[in-house]
Amino acid sequence: MSRWPAGGAVAILLGAAAWGSTGTAAHFAPAGTSSLSIGAARLALGGALLFGLAVTSGAGRQAVRGVLSGGAADRAGLVLAAMAVGGYQLCFFTAVRETGVAIGTVVAIGSAPVFTGVLSRLTGGPPPNGTWLRATAAAVAGCTVLVTGGHASGASPAGVALALAAGLCYSVYAIAAARLIAGGHPERAVMGLLFGGAAVLLAPVLAATSPGWIATGRGVAVVGYLGVVTTAAAYLLYGRGLRTVPAPAAVTLGLAEPAVAALLGVVVLGEHLTATAIVGLALVGVALVVLAVGRPTRPVPAGPPGTA
């Protein structure tokens, strides 16, 4: 049995670790800044950087044109994924504000593998393998423990619902991006178009949420970090990983994000987790380990899901 290439898995884990600092960085935005404004500002800078990187060379511009001139399915996938990227920003930052960095991130990212596996199968992907099923079961159990027993840790029904919506958006984006990249399109072109398009979609949100905070010293630092590190660099790493790692496995590897987020939430922000919440986080950690060290039960398809 073959393993997924180590380089792809490492790239995804590094990107996920960068994402894990997103909620903590957003916490240091100027007082009174709305979650919607933070998400839109992050995407404005990150999307501009990713699109700029995609078109800096002649080969890059040709690759972008190649994606845009693809079939109707490719163009529909681009639009849907760009909408999902924008929706994720809005839902995730609001969820973190409502229910805390640790729990908001765990529920969002812990639910994403379930959504991804189901959507991938419904859209023609291969049946889930045993490794993915075991990892997903552990993730679901962890999120369930957090949701049902996490009130003392700051969990709120509204925040959890928004985190689940963020997880759904994440899975839609991951499947669409993985199929475009596995279909032969360079990851820079795909990521540049997805995030550039999402930035345009959220521009009205940024304009309507009093963006003056961005001009402050703290605002520049927060947006700069979120846009450069947790968006441009992280998603380029994730896109590179998607070239060799199937979308369901990539999303489960992304469970490194809540582990980092939980650690930063406790150490940096002083968030308090009950014993029940710690059990939930541990279950999510088990899911990551199961997938990272396990072997797939069938060879990884060379092309997009459903074409093998």
Secondary structure by P-SEA (a helix, b strand, c coil): cccccaaaaaaaaaaaaaaaaaaaaaaaccccccaaaaaaaaaaaaaaaaaaaacccaaaaaaaaaaaaccaaaaaaaaaaaaaaaaaaaaaaaaaacccaaaaaaaaaaaaaaaaaaaaaaaccccccaaaaaaaaaaaaaaaaaaaccccccccaaaaaaaaaaaaaaaaaaaaaaaaaaacccaaaaaaaaaaaaaaaaaaaaaaccccccccaaaaaaaaaaaccccaaaaaaaaaaaccccaaaaaaacaaaaaaaaaaaaacccccccaaaaaaaaaaaaaaaaaacccccccccccccccc
